[in-house]
Amino acid sequence: MEEIITQLSNFIVTKILKQPKRVISATEPLISSGLIDSFSLMDVSLFVEDTFGVRIEDTELNADTFDSLEALAKLIMSRQ
């Protein structure tokens, strides 16, 4: 799970936030805190599908599923 969280974090800080030195904790709120927006959510979803080979349904693109790296990593692991 740590490796998945690291890959997700690296993608978000470099590609979305453009702040490569930023550190995101595994439990830090991503959507509800406003760190990433709905457009960025699509990018994260595509990254997850391409990198980890799992399908993310459009109905799952919300704060319940994607609000932390930990929650997203658990979703990915449950589908691999």
C-alpha positions, 0 to 999 in steps of 0.5 A, spaced: 500 500 500 505 504 501 508 504 494 501 505 491 500 511 496 507 514 494 506 513 486 499 517 487 502 522 491 508 523 486 503 524 481 499 529 484 504 534 487 508 534 480 503 533 475 497 537 478 499 541 484 506 543 480 509 543 487 514 537 487 517 538 494 510 538 497 508 532 501 501 529 502 500 525 508 496 518 506 490 521 510 490 528 508 483 530 505 484 532 497 477 534 495 474 536 501 480 541 503 480 543 496 487 541 494 485 538 488 478 540 484 474 536 479 478 537 473 484 534 477 480 528 479 479 526 472 487 526 471 488 522 477 482 517 475 486 516 468 493 516 472 490 510 476 487 506 470 493 507 466 498 505 472 495 500 476 490 497 471 484 498 475 477 501 472 474 507 476 467 508 475 464 515 473 460 515 480 466 513 484 469 520 482 467 523 489 470 525 495 467 519 498 472 515 494 478 519 492 478 524 498 485 521 501 491 517 498 489 512 503 482 511 501 484 511 493 490 506 495 485 501 498 480 502 492 486 500 487 488 494 492 481 491 492 481 491 484 487 488 483 
